[in-house]
Amino acid sequence: MHPVRVLRWLRGSALAMVCATAVVYLAVSTNGGAEITSVRATYAAIDDIRDAQDAVQQADGALERASRTGQFALIGTGTEFANATARISTLVTAAAQGNAAGATGRKQIQFVQGQLTTCLALAATAVRDHPRSGRAGVDAARGALTARRLVDPDTRRPIPGTGGLLASLQDLEAIQDGALNRRQNDGWLDPVQLWGLASAPPLVMLALVLATARVLARHFHRHVGLRLVGAFVITAAVAGTSAALIAWDEDRLAAHPTAGHPVAMVLALLTLVVAGVLNHVAYRPRLAEYTFPRP
């Protein structure tokens, strides 16, 4: 292939890598920012689940104190119990907004809500039947709140899905924790994938610059100019900055990720426009020299 045709192909390919860097930046900033928002919501959901576990303990204590008043059949479970169970319901509903475990998480949330309804029904029954059942009804209601999981006789490990409301909330927390870990190490937030995707266009462009240097030295007896080097440096800097910003946003769980900020995106794209212009201008002298040879 004629050297001039090779240079034109190299120029077009290098410009394509500048454009590819722009596409990668937009994809990483947009999708990475969305993933960070989801991760942030899941962290909030896990906090809600932990607060709900504390509220279960409070409800259990409130029910026990109410049963010891001697007037349980008259005063019922009391305001403290009602407030604690209402808070559990509110927290579990809020946690559903940040569910990261898909259908498994939704199923567990529905199970927890069903258990809460059962606890309330048992508490109401304990109040109504207290003159006849005495402590039995109260113990049943408290068991529905805080009973421990059953233990597998072979492995001696707790069996998920058993136990009271507190145990089910702990199962829900474990499900969300596992889903959160997977989300942070997969997709757009996977460090290997993130840096690999961001570095691919600059690495290809570096190979093109080296190929250009070889063609210029061999056929034109020239060295690569600073403009082509500058185009490569700018492209690599934008690619590296985009990945670094996403990693930084993820580390601090930014409510408004910097990588996707309109100002950052405009600056990055304008900088890549400069890289594209430098890339185009860098090849012109050699191509013009061949097109219009000197006498």
Secondary structure, 3 states (H helix, E strand, C coil): CCHHHHHHHHHHHHHHHHHHHHHHHHHHHHHHHHHHHHHHHHHHHHHHHHHHHHHHHHHHHHHHHHHCCCCHHHHCCHHHHHHHHHHHHHHHHHHHCCCCCHHHHHHHHHHHHHHHHHHHHHHHHHHHCHHHHCHHHHHHHHHHHHCCCCECCCCCCECCCCCCHHHHHHHHHHHHHHHHHHHHCCHHHCHHHHHHHHHHHHHHHHHHHHHHHHHHHHHHCCCCCHHHHHHHHHHHHHHHHHHHHHHHHHHCCCCCCCCCCHHHHHHHHHHHHHHHHHHHHHHHHHHHHHHCCCC
